[in-house]
Amino acid sequence: MAHGGKEDLGILLRFLRYTKEGMYAPIEESSLSYARLKEETNFVELCEEEYYYNVS
C-alpha cells in the first residue's frame, strides 16, 4: 500500500505527536541517529556458465 509524500509526512507527524503525548512507548535517544532507507535491488540477468566437478 503506497502513500503519497504529503500523506506519509502526515502519518509520521501524527505518530510523533501521539508518542509525545504518551500514547506510544517513549522513543529511545540512541535510536534517533538512525533513519529508514528505501531499499532498491536491481537484478542483472547474465548468461550463466555451467561447471562440472569431478572427485576421483
mmCIF entry with sequence, helices, sheets and N, C-alpha, C, O atoms, coordinates in Angstrom:
data_MODEL
# 
_entry.id   MODEL 
# 
_entity.id                         1 
_entity.type                       polymer 
_entity.pdbx_number_of_molecules   1 
# 
_entity_poly.entity_id                      1 
_entity_poly.type                           'polypeptide(L)' 
_entity_poly.nstd_linkage                   no 
_entity_poly.nstd_monomer                   no 
_entity_poly.pdbx_seq_one_letter_code       MAHGGKEDLGILLRFLRYTKEGMYAPIEESSLSYARLKEETNFVELCEEEYYYNVS 
_entity_poly.pdbx_seq_one_letter_code_can   MAHGGKEDLGILLRFLRYTKEGMYAPIEESSLSYARLKEETNFVELCEEEYYYNVS 
_entity_poly.pdbx_strand_id                 A 
# 
loop_
_entity_poly_seq.entity_id 
_entity_poly_seq.num 
_entity_poly_seq.mon_id 
_entity_poly_seq.hetero 
1 1  MET n 
1 2  ALA n 
1 3  HIS n 
1 4  GLY n 
1 5  GLY n 
1 6  LYS n 
1 7  GLU n 
1 8  ASP n 
1 9  LEU n 
1 10 GLY n 
1 11 ILE n 
1 12 LEU n 
1 13 LEU n 
1 14 ARG n 
1 15 PHE n 
1 16 LEU n 
1 17 ARG n 
1 18 TYR n 
1 19 THR n 
1 20 LYS n 
1 21 GLU n 
1 22 GLY n 
1 23 MET n 
1 24 TYR n 
1 25 ALA n 
1 26 PRO n 
1 27 ILE n 
1 28 GLU n 
1 29 GLU n 
1 30 SER n 
1 31 SER n 
1 32 LEU n 
1 33 SER n 
1 34 TYR n 
1 35 ALA n 
1 36 ARG n 
1 37 LEU n 
1 38 LYS n 
1 39 GLU n 
1 40 GLU n 
1 41 THR n 
1 42 ASN n 
1 43 PHE n 
1 44 VAL n 
1 45 GLU n 
1 46 LEU n 
1 47 CYS n 
1 48 GLU n 
1 49 GLU n 
1 50 GLU n 
1 51 TYR n 
1 52 TYR n 
1 53 TYR n 
1 54 ASN n 
1 55 VAL n 
1 56 SER n 
# 
_struct_asym.id          A 
_struct_asym.entity_id   1 
# 
loop_
_struct_conf.conf_type_id 
_struct_conf.id 
_struct_conf.pdbx_PDB_helix_id 
_struct_conf.beg_label_comp_id 
_struct_conf.beg_label_asym_id 
_struct_conf.beg_label_seq_id 
_struct_conf.pdbx_beg_PDB_ins_code 
_struct_conf.end_label_comp_id 
_struct_conf.end_label_asym_id 
_struct_conf.end_label_seq_id 
_struct_conf.pdbx_end_PDB_ins_code 
_struct_conf.beg_auth_comp_id 
_struct_conf.beg_auth_asym_id 
_struct_conf.beg_auth_seq_id 
_struct_conf.end_auth_comp_id 
_struct_conf.end_auth_asym_id 
_struct_conf.end_auth_seq_id 
_struct_conf.pdbx_PDB_helix_class 
_struct_conf.details 
_struct_conf.pdbx_PDB_helix_length 
HELX_P HELX_P1 AA1 GLY A 5  ? LYS A 20 ? GLY A 5  LYS A 20 1 ? 16 
HELX_P HELX_P2 AA2 GLU A 29 ? SER A 33 ? GLU A 29 SER A 33 5 ? 5  
# 
_struct_conf_type.id          HELX_P 
_struct_conf_type.criteria    ? 
_struct_conf_type.reference   ? 
# 
loop_
_atom_site.group_PDB 
_atom_site.id 
_atom_site.type_symbol 
_atom_site.label_atom_id 
_atom_site.label_alt_id 
_atom_site.label_comp_id 
_atom_site.label_asym_id 
_atom_site.label_entity_id 
_atom_site.label_seq_id 
_atom_site.pdbx_PDB_ins_code 
_atom_site.Cartn_x 
_atom_site.Cartn_y 
_atom_site.Cartn_z 
_atom_site.occupancy 
_atom_site.B_iso_or_equiv 
_atom_site.pdbx_formal_charge 
_atom_site.auth_seq_id 
_atom_site.auth_comp_id 
_atom_site.auth_asym_id 
_atom_site.auth_atom_id 
_atom_site.pdbx_PDB_model_num 
ATOM 1   N N  . MET A 1 1  ? 0.852  -1.170  0.000   1.00 0.00 ? 1  MET A N  1 
ATOM 2   C CA . MET A 1 1  ? 0.000  0.000   0.000   1.00 0.00 ? 1  MET A CA 1 
ATOM 3   C C  . MET A 1 1  ? 0.896  1.230   0.000   1.00 0.00 ? 1  MET A C  1 
ATOM 4   O O  . MET A 1 1  ? 1.518  1.543   1.015   1.00 0.00 ? 1  MET A O  1 
ATOM 5   N N  . ALA A 1 2  ? 0.965  1.916   -1.105  1.00 0.00 ? 2  ALA A N  1 
ATOM 6   C CA . ALA A 1 2  ? 1.822  3.095   -1.234  1.00 0.00 ? 2  ALA A CA 1 
ATOM 7   C C  . ALA A 1 2  ? 1.038  4.357   -0.895  1.00 0.00 ? 2  ALA A C  1 
ATOM 8   O O  . ALA A 1 2  ? -0.153 4.459   -1.188  1.00 0.00 ? 2  ALA A O  1 
ATOM 9   N N  . HIS A 1 3  ? 1.704  5.295   -0.286  1.00 0.00 ? 3  HIS A N  1 
ATOM 10  C CA . HIS A 1 3  ? 1.107  6.580   0.075   1.00 0.00 ? 3  HIS A CA 1 
ATOM 11  C C  . HIS A 1 3  ? 1.834  7.679   -0.674  1.00 0.00 ? 3  HIS A C  1 
ATOM 12  O O  . HIS A 1 3  ? 2.927  7.472   -1.202  1.00 0.00 ? 3  HIS A O  1 
ATOM 13  N N  . GLY A 1 4  ? 1.217  8.845   -0.714  1.00 0.00 ? 4  GLY A N  1 
ATOM 14  C CA . GLY A 1 4  ? 1.881  9.998   -1.302  1.00 0.00 ? 4  GLY A CA 1 
ATOM 15  C C  . GLY A 1 4  ? 2.826  10.616  -0.299  1.00 0.00 ? 4  GLY A C  1 
ATOM 16  O O  . GLY A 1 4  ? 2.762  10.296  0.888   1.00 0.00 ? 4  GLY A O  1 
ATOM 17  N N  . GLY A 1 5  ? 3.701  11.493  -0.749  1.00 0.00 ? 5  GLY A N  1 
ATOM 18  C CA . GLY A 1 5  ? 4.687  12.123  0.127   1.00 0.00 ? 5  GLY A CA 1 
ATOM 19  C C  . GLY A 1 5  ? 4.054  12.910  1.256   1.00 0.00 ? 5  GLY A C  1 
ATOM 20  O O  . GLY A 1 5  ? 4.476  12.782  2.406   1.00 0.00 ? 5  GLY A O  1 
ATOM 21  N N  . LYS A 1 6  ? 3.042  13.727  0.954   1.00 0.00 ? 6  LYS A N  1 
ATOM 22  C CA . LYS A 1 6  ? 2.386  14.527  1.990   1.00 0.00 ? 6  LYS A CA 1 
ATOM 23  C C  . LYS A 1 6  ? 1.627  13.640  2.963   1.00 0.00 ? 6  LYS A C  1 
ATOM 24  O O  . LYS A 1 6  ? 1.598  13.914  4.163   1.00 0.00 ? 6  LYS A O  1 
ATOM 25  N N  . GLU A 1 7  ? 1.013  12.575  2.452   1.00 0.00 ? 7  GLU A N  1 
ATOM 26  C CA . GLU A 1 7  ? 0.277  11.660  3.324   1.00 0.00 ? 7  GLU A CA 1 
ATOM 27  C C  . GLU A 1 7  ? 1.241  10.934  4.262   1.00 0.00 ? 7  GLU A C  1 
ATOM 28  O O  . GLU A 1 7  ? 0.947  10.764  5.445   1.00 0.00 ? 7  GLU A O  1 
ATOM 29  N N  . ASP A 1 8  ? 2.398  10.504  3.732   1.00 0.00 ? 8  ASP A N  1 
ATOM 30  C CA . ASP A 1 8  ? 3.411  9.857   4.568   1.00 0.00 ? 8  ASP A CA 1 
ATOM 31  C C  . ASP A 1 8  ? 3.881  10.798  5.669   1.00 0.00 ? 8  ASP A C  1 
ATOM 32  O O  . ASP A 1 8  ? 4.028  10.392  6.823   1.00 0.00 ? 8  ASP A O  1 
ATOM 33  N N  . LEU A 1 9  ? 4.116  12.053  5.308   1.00 0.00 ? 9  LEU A N  1 
ATOM 34  C CA . LEU A 1 9  ? 4.558  13.041  6.287   1.00 0.00 ? 9  LEU A CA 1 
ATOM 35  C C  . LEU A 1 9  ? 3.492  13.238  7.356   1.00 0.00 ? 9  LEU A C  1 
ATOM 36  O O  . LEU A 1 9  ? 3.813  13.334  8.541   1.00 0.00 ? 9  LEU A O  1 
ATOM 37  N N  . GLY A 1 10 ? 2.235  13.300  6.953   1.00 0.00 ? 10 GLY A N  1 
ATOM 38  C CA . GLY A 1 10 ? 1.141  13.457  7.913   1.00 0.00 ? 10 GLY A CA 1 
ATOM 39  C C  . GLY A 1 10 ? 1.061  12.290  8.880   1.00 0.00 ? 10 GLY A C  1 
ATOM 40  O O  . GLY A 1 10 ? 0.851  12.485  10.077  1.00 0.00 ? 10 GLY A O  1 
ATOM 41  N N  . ILE A 1 11 ? 1.226  11.079  8.367   1.00 0.00 ? 11 ILE A N  1 
ATOM 42  C CA . ILE A 1 11 ? 1.197  9.885   9.218   1.00 0.00 ? 11 ILE A CA 1 
ATOM 43  C C  . ILE A 1 11 ? 2.344  9.929   10.218  1.00 0.00 ? 11 ILE A C  1 
ATOM 44  O O  . ILE A 1 11 ? 2.150  9.651   11.401  1.00 0.00 ? 11 ILE A O  1 
ATOM 45  N N  . LEU A 1 12 ? 3.538  10.276  9.745   1.00 0.00 ? 12 LEU A N  1 
ATOM 46  C CA . LEU A 1 12 ? 4.707  10.349  10.620  1.00 0.00 ? 12 LEU A CA 1 
ATOM 47  C C  . LEU A 1 12 ? 4.522  11.411  11.695  1.00 0.00 ? 12 LEU A C  1 
ATOM 48  O O  . LEU A 1 12 ? 4.812  11.165  12.866  1.00 0.00 ? 12 LEU A O  1 
ATOM 49  N N  . LEU A 1 13 ? 4.043  12.586  11.309  1.00 0.00 ? 13 LEU A N  1 
ATOM 50  C CA . LEU A 1 13 ? 3.843  13.663  12.287  1.00 0.00 ? 13 LEU A CA 1 
ATOM 51  C C  . LEU A 1 13 ? 2.779  13.292  13.316  1.00 0.00 ? 13 LEU A C  1 
ATOM 52  O O  . LEU A 1 13 ? 2.920  13.606  14.497  1.00 0.00 ? 13 LEU A O  1 
ATOM 53  N N  . ARG A 1 14 ? 1.721  12.627  12.874  1.00 0.00 ? 14 ARG A N  1 
ATOM 54  C CA . ARG A 1 14 ? 0.686  12.178  13.809  1.00 0.00 ? 14 ARG A CA 1 
ATOM 55  C C  . ARG A 1 14 ? 1.268  11.164  14.797  1.00 0.00 ? 14 ARG A C  1 
ATOM 56  O O  . ARG A 1 14 ? 0.997  11.244  15.995  1.00 0.00 ? 14 ARG A O  1 
ATOM 57  N N  . PHE A 1 15 ? 2.061  10.215  14.306  1.00 0.00 ? 15 PHE A N  1 
ATOM 58  C CA . PHE A 1 15 ? 2.698  9.231   15.179  1.00 0.00 ? 15 PHE A CA 1 
ATOM 59  C C  . PHE A 1 15 ? 3.599  9.916   16.205  1.00 0.00 ? 15 PHE A C  1 
ATOM 60  O O  . PHE A 1 15 ? 3.567  9.582   17.389  1.00 0.00 ? 15 PHE A O  1 
ATOM 61  N N  . LEU A 1 16 ? 4.409  10.883  15.741  1.00 0.00 ? 16 LEU A N  1 
ATOM 62  C CA . LEU A 1 16 ? 5.308  11.584  16.662  1.00 0.00 ? 16 LEU A CA 1 
ATOM 63  C C  . LEU A 1 16 ? 4.526  12.381  17.702  1.00 0.00 ? 16 LEU A C  1 
ATOM 64  O O  . LEU A 1 16 ? 4.915  12.429  18.869  1.00 0.00 ? 16 LEU A O  1 
ATOM 65  N N  . ARG A 1 17 ? 3.429  13.004  17.288  1.00 0.00 ? 17 ARG A N  1 
ATOM 66  C CA . ARG A 1 17 ? 2.610  13.761  18.232  1.00 0.00 ? 17 ARG A CA 1 
ATOM 67  C C  . ARG A 1 17 ? 1.995  12.820  19.275  1.00 0.00 ? 17 ARG A C  1 
ATOM 68  O O  . ARG A 1 17 ? 2.014  13.115  20.470  1.00 0.00 ? 17 ARG A O  1 
ATOM 69  N N  . TYR A 1 18 ? 1.451  11.687  18.818  1.00 0.00 ? 18 TYR A N  1 
ATOM 70  C CA . TYR A 1 18 ? 0.868  10.718  19.751  1.00 0.00 ? 18 TYR A CA 1 
ATOM 71  C C  . TYR A 1 18 ? 1.927  10.171  20.702  1.00 0.00 ? 18 TYR A C  1 
ATOM 72  O O  . TYR A 1 18 ? 1.658  9.974   21.887  1.00 0.00 ? 18 TYR A O  1 
ATOM 73  N N  . THR A 1 19 ? 3.133  9.926   20.185  1.00 0.00 ? 19 THR A N  1 
ATOM 74  C CA . THR A 1 19 ? 4.215  9.430   21.034  1.00 0.00 ? 19 THR A CA 1 
ATOM 75  C C  . THR A 1 19 ? 4.578  10.463  22.088  1.00 0.00 ? 19 THR A C  1 
ATOM 76  O O  . THR A 1 19 ? 4.770  10.122  23.255  1.00 0.00 ? 19 THR A O  1 
ATOM 77  N N  . LYS A 1 20 ? 4.671  11.722  21.683  1.00 0.00 ? 20 LYS A N  1 
ATOM 78  C CA . LYS A 1 20 ? 4.999  12.796  22.624  1.00 0.00 ? 20 LYS A CA 1 
ATOM 79  C C  . LYS A 1 20 ? 3.941  12.904  23.713  1.00 0.00 ? 20 LYS A C  1 
ATOM 80  O O  . LYS A 1 20 ? 4.257  13.207  24.864  1.00 0.00 ? 20 LYS A O  1 
ATOM 81  N N  . GLU A 1 21 ? 2.689  12.658  23.352  1.00 0.00 ? 21 GLU A N  1 
ATOM 82  C CA . GLU A 1 21 ? 1.593  12.731  24.317  1.00 0.00 ? 21 GLU A CA 1 
ATOM 83  C C  . GLU A 1 21 ? 1.495  11.477  25.179  1.00 0.00 ? 21 GLU A C  1 
ATOM 84  O O  . GLU A 1 21 ? 0.628  11.398  26.050  1.00 0.00 ? 21 GLU A O  1 
ATOM 85  N N  . GLY A 1 22 ? 2.374  10.490  24.952  1.00 0.00 ? 22 GLY A N  1 
ATOM 86  C CA . GLY A 1 22 ? 2.403  9.296   25.789  1.00 0.00 ? 22 GLY A CA 1 
ATOM 87  C C  . GLY A 1 22 ? 1.490  8.186   25.320  1.00 0.00 ? 22 GLY A C  1 
ATOM 88  O O  . GLY A 1 22 ? 1.235  7.248   26.075  1.00 0.00 ? 22 GLY A O  1 
ATOM 89  N N  . MET A 1 23 ? 0.992  8.261   24.102  1.00 0.00 ? 23 MET A N  1 
ATOM 90  C CA . MET A 1 23 ? 0.089  7.228   23.605  1.00 0.00 ? 23 MET A CA 1 
ATOM 91  C C  . MET A 1 23 ? 0.852  5.999   23.107  1.00 0.00 ? 23 MET A C  1 
ATOM 92  O O  . MET A 1 23 ? 0.256  4.937   22.927  1.00 0.00 ? 23 MET A O  1 
ATOM 93  N N  . TYR A 1 24 ? 2.149  6.127   22.884  1.00 0.00 ? 24 TYR A N  1 
ATOM 94  C CA . TYR A 1 24 ? 3.017  5.027   22.480  1.00 0.00 ? 24 TYR A CA 1 
ATOM 95  C C  . TYR A 1 24 ? 4.198  4.991   23.443  1.00 0.00 ? 24 TYR A C  1 
ATOM 96  O O  . TYR A 1 24 ? 4.355  5.870   24.291  1.00 0.00 ? 24 TYR A O  1 
ATOM 97  N N  . ALA A 1 25 ? 5.019  3.966   23.296  1.00 0.00 ? 25 ALA A N  1 
ATOM 98  C CA . ALA A 1 25 ? 6.215  3.866   24.134  1.00 0.00 ? 25 ALA A CA 1 
ATOM 99  C C  . ALA A 1 25 ? 7.159  5.026   23.820  1.00 0.00 ? 25 ALA A C  1 
ATOM 100 O O  . ALA A 1 25 ? 7.165  5.523   22.694  1.00 0.00 ? 25 ALA A O  1 
ATOM 101 N N  . PRO A 1 26 ? 7.950  5.461   24.791  1.00 0.00 ? 26 PRO A N  1 
ATOM 102 C CA . PRO A 1 26 ? 8.890  6.551   24.543  1.00 0.00 ? 26 PRO A CA 1 
ATOM 103 C C  . PRO A 1 26 ? 9.945  6.168   23.499  1.00 0.00 ? 26 PRO A C  1 
ATOM 104 O O  . PRO A 1 26 ? 10.289 4.996   23.346  1.00 0.00 ? 26 PRO A O  1 
ATOM 105 N N  . ILE A 1 27 ? 10.441 7.162   22.797  1.00 0.00 ? 27 ILE A N  1 
ATOM 106 C CA . ILE A 1 27 ? 11.488 6.952   21.798  1.00 0.00 ? 27 ILE A CA 1 
ATOM 107 C C  . ILE A 1 27 ? 12.836 6.921   22.503  1.00 0.00 ? 27 ILE A C  1 
ATOM 108 O O  . ILE A 1 27 ? 13.149 7.808   23.297  1.00 0.00 ? 27 ILE A O  1 
ATOM 109 N N  . GLU A 1 28 ? 13.639 5.888   22.207  1.00 0.00 ? 28 GLU A N  1 
ATOM 110 C CA . GLU A 1 28 ? 14.972 5.806   22.797  1.00 0.00 ? 28 GLU A CA 1 
ATOM 111 C C  . GLU A 1 28 ? 15.882 6.821   22.114  1.00 0.00 ? 28 GLU A C  1 
ATOM 112 O O  . GLU A 1 28 ? 15.911 6.907   20.886  1.00 0.00 ? 28 GLU A O  1 
ATOM 113 N N  . GLU A 1 29 ? 16.612 7.577   22.896  1.00 0.00 ? 29 GLU A N  1 
ATOM 114 C CA . GLU A 1 29 ? 17.518 8.595   22.349  1.00 0.00 ? 29 GLU A CA 1 
ATOM 115 C C  . GLU A 1 29 ? 18.567 7.968   21.424  1.00 0.00 ? 29 GLU A C  1 
ATOM 116 O O  . GLU A 1 29 ? 18.964 8.589   20.438  1.00 0.00 ? 29 GLU A O  1 
ATOM 117 N N  . SER A 1 30 ? 19.016 6.754   21.728  1.00 0.00 ? 30 SER A N  1 
ATOM 118 C CA . SER A 1 30 ? 20.068 6.119   20.926  1.00 0.00 ? 30 SER A CA 1 
ATOM 119 C C  . SER A 1 30 ? 19.586 5.766   19.521  1.00 0.00 ? 30 SER A C  1 
ATOM 120 O O  . SER A 1 30 ? 20.406 5.610   18.616  1.00 0.00 ? 30 SER A O  1 
ATOM 121 N N  . SER A 1 31 ? 18.276 5.637   19.321  1.00 0.00 ? 31 SER A N  1 
ATOM 122 C CA . SER A 1 31 ? 17.769 5.264   18.000  1.00 0.00 ? 31 SER A CA 1 
ATOM 123 C C  . SER A 1 31 ? 17.532 6.469   17.095  1.00 0.00 ? 31 SER A C  1 
ATOM 124 O O  . SER A 1 31 ? 17.200 6.291   15.924  1.00 0.00 ? 31 SER A O  1 
ATOM 125 N N  . LEU A 1 32 ? 17.692 7.674   17.599  1.00 0.00 ? 32 LEU A N  1 
ATOM 126 C CA . LEU A 1 32 ? 17.419 8.867   16.802  1.00 0.00 ? 32 LEU A CA 1 
ATOM 127 C C  . LEU A 1 32 ? 18.452 9.103   15.706  1.00 0.00 ? 32 LEU A C  1 
ATOM 128 O O  . LEU A 1 32 ? 18.177 9.827   14.749  1.00 0.00 ? 32 LEU A O  1 
ATOM 129 N N  . SER A 1 33 ? 19.629 8.507   15.828  1.00 0.00 ? 33 SER A N  1 
ATOM 130 C CA . SER A 1 33 ? 20.665 8.716   14.813  1.00 0.00 ? 33 SER A CA 1 
ATOM 131 C C  . SER A 1 33 ? 20.458 7.828   13.589  1.00 0.00 ? 33 SER A C  1 
ATOM 132 O O  . SER A 1 33 ? 21.184 7.960   12.604  1.00 0.00 ? 33 SER A O  1 
ATOM 133 N N  . TYR A 1 34 ? 19.482 6.929   13.638  1.00 0.00 ? 34 TYR A N  1 
ATOM 134 C CA . TYR A 1 34 ? 19.220 6.029   12.520  1.00 0.00 ? 34 TYR A CA 1 
ATOM 135 C C  . TYR A 1 34 ? 18.025 6.525   11.714  1.00 0.00 ? 34 TYR A C  1 
ATOM 136 O O  . TYR A 1 34 ? 17.119 7.160   12.255  1.00 0.00 ? 34 TYR A O  1 
ATOM 137 N N  . ALA A 1 35 ? 18.033 6.233   10.435  1.00 0.00 ? 35 ALA A N  1 
ATOM 138 C CA . ALA A 1 35 ? 16.921 6.603   9.560   1.00 0.00 ? 35 ALA A CA 1 
ATOM 139 C C  . ALA A 1 35 ? 16.562 5.400   8.700   1.00 0.00 ? 35 ALA A C  1 
ATOM 140 O O  . ALA A 1 35 ? 17.415 4.568   8.389   1.00 0.00 ? 35 ALA A O  1 
ATOM 141 N N  . ARG A 1 36 ? 15.310 5.320   8.326   1.00 0.00 ? 36 ARG A N  1 
ATOM 142 C CA . ARG A 1 36 ? 14.887 4.255   7.427   1.00 0.00 ? 36 ARG A CA 1 
ATOM 143 C C  . ARG A 1 36 ? 15.187 4.677   5.997   1.00 0.00 ? 36 ARG A C  1 
ATOM 144 O O  . ARG A 1 36 ? 14.925 5.812   5.597   1.00 0.00 ? 36 ARG A O  1 
ATOM 145 N N  . LEU A 1 37 ? 15.734 3.752   5.246   1.00 0.00 ? 37 LEU A N  1 
ATOM 146 C CA . LEU A 1 37 ? 16.042 3.998   3.845   1.00 0.00 ? 37 LEU A CA 1 
ATOM 147 C C  . LEU A 1 37 ? 15.254 3.011   3.000   1.00 0.00 ? 37 LEU A C  1 
ATOM 148 O O  . LEU A 1 37 ? 15.087 1.851   3.376   1.00 0.00 ? 37 LEU A O  1 
ATOM 149 N N  . LYS A 1 38 ? 14.778 3.473   1.875   1.00 0.00 ? 38 LYS A N  1 
ATOM 150 C CA . LYS A 1 38 ? 14.108 2.560   0.964   1.00 0.00 ? 38 LYS A CA 1 
ATOM 151 C C  . LYS A 1 38 ? 15.174 1.736   0.261   1.00 0.00 ? 38 LYS A C  1 
ATOM 152 O O  . LYS A 1 38 ? 16.172 2.269   -0.223  1.00 0.00 ? 38 LYS A O  1 
ATOM 153 N N  . GLU A 1 39 ? 14.950 0.440   0.213   1.00 0.00 ? 39 GLU A N  1 
ATOM 154 C CA . GLU A 1 39 ? 15.917 -0.461  -0.402  1.00 0.00 ? 39 GLU A CA 1 
ATOM 155 C C  . GLU A 1 39 ? 15.504 -0.724  -1.839  1.00 0.00 ? 39 GLU A C  1 
ATOM 156 O O  . GLU A 1 39 ? 14.336 -0.983  -2.129  1.00 0.00 ? 39 GLU A O  1 
ATOM 157 N N  . GLU A 1 40 ? 16.467 -0.656  -2.722  1.00 0.00 ? 40 GLU A N  1 
ATOM 158 C CA . GLU A 1 40 ? 16.207 -0.929  -4.129  1.00 0.00 ? 40 GLU A CA 1 
ATOM 159 C C  . GLU A 1 40 ? 17.207 -1.960  -4.609  1.00 0.00 ? 40 GLU A C  1 
ATOM 160 O O  . GLU A 1 40 ? 18.413 -1.808  -4.412  1.00 0.00 ? 40 GLU A O  1 
ATOM 161 N N  . THR A 1 41 ? 16.707 -3.000  -5.235  1.00 0.00 ? 41 THR A N  1 
ATOM 162 C CA . THR A 1 41 ? 17.566 -4.066  -5.723  1.00 0.00 ? 41 THR A CA 1 
ATOM 163 C C  . THR A 1 41 ? 17.404 -4.181  -7.229  1.00 0.00 ? 41 THR A C  1 
ATOM 164 O O  . THR A 1 41 ? 16.283 -4.257  -7.732  1.00 0.00 ? 41 THR A O  1 
ATOM 165 N N  . ASN A 1 42 ? 18.497 -4.193  -7.935  1.00 0.00 ? 42 ASN A N  1 
ATOM 166 C CA . ASN A 1 42 ? 18.478 -4.374  -9.384  1.00 0.00 ? 42 ASN A CA 1 
ATOM 167 C C  . ASN A 1 42 ? 19.057 -5.740  -9.707  1.00 0.00 ? 42 ASN A C  1 
ATOM 168 O O  . ASN A 1 42 ? 20.161 -6.075  -9.280  1.00 0.00 ? 42 ASN A O  1 
ATOM 169 N N  . PHE A 1 43 ? 18.314 -6.513  -10.454 1.00 0.00 ? 43 PHE A N  1 
ATOM 170 C CA . PHE A 1 43 ? 18.781 -7.825  -10.864 1.00 0.00 ? 43 PHE A CA 1 
ATOM 171 C C  . PHE A 1 43 ? 19.283 -7.738  -12.300 1.00 0.00 ? 43 PHE A C  1 
ATOM 172 O O  . PHE A 1 43 ? 18.601 -7.211  -13.179 1.00 0.00 ? 43 PHE A O  1 
ATOM 173 N N  . VAL A 1 44 ? 20.465 -8.254  -12.522 1.00 0.00 ? 44 VAL A N  1 
ATOM 174 C CA . VAL A 1 44 ? 21.049 -8.263  -13.859 1.00 0.00 ? 44 VAL A CA 1 
ATOM 175 C C  . VAL A 1 44 ? 21.085 -9.707  -14.324 1.00 0.00 ? 44 VAL A C  1 
ATOM 176 O O  . VAL A 1 44 ? 21.692 -10.567 -13.685 1.00 0.00 ? 44 VAL A O  1 
ATOM 177 N N  . GLU A 1 45 ? 20.433 -9.958  -15.436 1.00 0.00 ? 45 GLU A N  1 
ATOM 178 C CA . GLU A 1 45 ? 20.409 -11.314 -15.970 1.00 0.00 ? 45 GLU A CA 1 
ATOM 179 C C  . GLU A 1 45 ? 21.693 -11.553 -16.761 1.00 0.00 ? 45 GLU A C  1 
ATOM 180 O O  . GLU A 1 45 ? 21.981 -10.837 -17.719 1.00 0.00 ? 45 GLU A O  1 
ATOM 181 N N  . LEU A 1 46 ? 22.440 -12.535 -16.365 1.00 0.00 ? 46 LEU A N  1 
ATOM 182 C CA . LEU A 1 46 ? 23.685 -12.884 -17.048 1.00 0.00 ? 46 LEU A CA 1 
ATOM 183 C C  . LEU A 1 46 ? 23.572 -14.300 -17.589 1.00 0.00 ? 46 LEU A C  1 
ATOM 184 O O  . LEU A 1 46 ? 22.815 -15.120 -17.070 1.00 0.00 ? 46 LEU A O  1 
ATOM 185 N N  . CYS A 1 47 ? 24.318 -14.567 -18.614 1.00 0.00 ? 47 CYS A N  1 
ATOM 186 C CA . CYS A 1 47 ? 24.392 -15.935 -19.118 1.00 0.00 ? 47 CYS A CA 1 
ATOM 187 C C  . CYS A 1 47 ? 25.277 -16.721 -18.162 1.00 0.00 ? 47 CYS A C  1 
ATOM 188 O O  . CYS A 1 47 ? 26.468 -16.445 -18.019 1.00 0.00 ? 47 CYS A O  1 
ATOM 189 N N  . GLU A 1 48 ? 24.675 -17.694 -17.521 1.00 0.00 ? 48 GLU A N  1 
ATOM 190 C CA . GLU A 1 48 ? 25.443 -18.478 -16.555 1.00 0.00 ? 48 GLU A CA 1 
ATOM 191 C C  . GLU A 1 48 ? 26.160 -19.616 -17.273 1.00 0.00 ? 48 GLU A C  1 
ATOM 192 O O  . GLU A 1 48 ? 25.574 -20.309 -18.105 1.00 0.00 ? 48 GLU A O  1 
ATOM 193 N N  . GLU A 1 49 ? 27.416 -19.795 -16.944 1.00 0.00 ? 49 GLU A N  1 
ATOM 194 C CA . GLU A 1 49 ? 28.173 -20.911 -17.483 1.00 0.00 ? 49 GLU A CA 1 
ATOM 195 C C  . GLU A 1 49 ? 27.977 -22.106 -16.565 1.00 0.00 ? 49 GLU A C  1 
ATOM 196 O O  . GLU A 1 49 ? 27.828 -21.962 -15.351 1.00 0.00 ? 49 GLU A O  1 
ATOM 197 N N  . GLU A 1 50 ? 27.981 -23.269 -17.160 1.00 0.00 ? 50 GLU A N  1 
ATOM 198 C CA . GLU A 1 50 ? 27.840 -24.478 -16.362 1.00 0.00 ? 50 GLU A CA 1 
ATOM 199 C C  . GLU A 1 50 ? 29.225 -25.025 -16.040 1.00 0.00 ? 50 GLU A C  1 
ATOM 200 O O  . GLU A 1 50 ? 30.106 -25.065 -16.899 1.00 0.00 ? 50 GLU A O  1 
ATOM 201 N N  . TYR A 1 51 ? 29.398 -25.437 -14.821 1.00 0.00 ? 51 TYR A N  1 
ATOM 202 C CA . TYR A 1 51 ? 30.657 -26.020 -14.379 1.00 0.00 ? 51 TYR A CA 1 
ATOM 203 C C  . TYR A 1 51 ? 30.379 -27.433 -13.889 1.00 0.00 ? 51 TYR A C  1 
ATOM 204 O O  . TYR A 1 51 ? 29.402 -27.679 -13.182 1.00 0.00 ? 51 TYR A O  1 
ATOM 205 N N  . TYR A 1 52 ? 31.237 -28.339 -14.269 1.00 0.00 ? 52 TYR A N  1 
ATOM 206 C CA . TYR A 1 52 ? 31.118 -29.714 -13.823 1.00 0.00 ? 52 TYR A CA 1 
ATOM 207 C C  . TYR A 1 52 ? 32.353 -30.045 -12.992 1.00 0.00 ? 52 TYR A C  1 
ATOM 208 O O  . TYR A 1 52 ? 33.482 -29.749 -13.385 1.00 0.00 ? 52 TYR A O  1 
ATOM 209 N N  . TYR A 1 53 ? 32.123 -30.651 -11.856 1.00 0.00 ? 53 TYR A N  1 
ATOM 210 C CA . TYR A 1 53 ? 33.214 -31.005 -10.961 1.00 0.00 ? 53 TYR A CA 1 
ATOM 211 C C  . TYR A 1 53 ? 33.281 -32.515 -10.835 1.00 0.00 ? 53 TYR A C  1 
ATOM 212 O O  . TYR A 1 53 ? 32.267 -33.211 -10.897 1.00 0.00 ? 53 TYR A O  1 
ATOM 213 N N  . ASN A 1 54 ? 34.505 -33.007 -10.657 1.00 0.00 ? 54 ASN A N  1 
ATOM 214 C CA . ASN A 1 54 ? 34.706 -34.437 -10.528 1.00 0.00 ? 54 ASN A CA 1 
ATOM 215 C C  . ASN A 1 54 ? 35.686 -34.681 -9.396  1.00 0.00 ? 54 ASN A C  1 
ATOM 216 O O  . ASN A 1 54 ? 36.712 -34.010 -9.287  1.00 0.00 ? 54 ASN A O  1 
ATOM 217 N N  . VAL A 1 55 ? 35.359 -35.637 -8.568  1.00 0.00 ? 55 VAL A N  1 
ATOM 218 C CA . VAL A 1 55 ? 36.257 -36.038 -7.490  1.00 0.00 ? 55 VAL A CA 1 
ATOM 219 C C  . VAL A 1 55 ? 36.694 -37.457 -7.793  1.00 0.00 ? 55 VAL A C  1 
ATOM 220 O O  . VAL A 1 55 ? 35.855 -38.342 -7.959  1.00 0.00 ? 55 VAL A O  1 
ATOM 221 N N  . SER A 1 56 ? 38.030 -37.692 -7.868  1.00 0.00 ? 56 SER A N  1 
ATOM 222 C CA . SER A 1 56 ? 38.492 -39.045 -8.171  1.00 0.00 ? 56 SER A CA 1 
ATOM 223 C C  . SER A 1 56 ? 39.395 -39.562 -7.091  1.00 0.00 ? 56 SER A C  1 
ATOM 224 O O  . SER A 1 56 ? 39.880 -40.690 -7.180  1.00 0.00 ? 56 SER A O  1 
# 
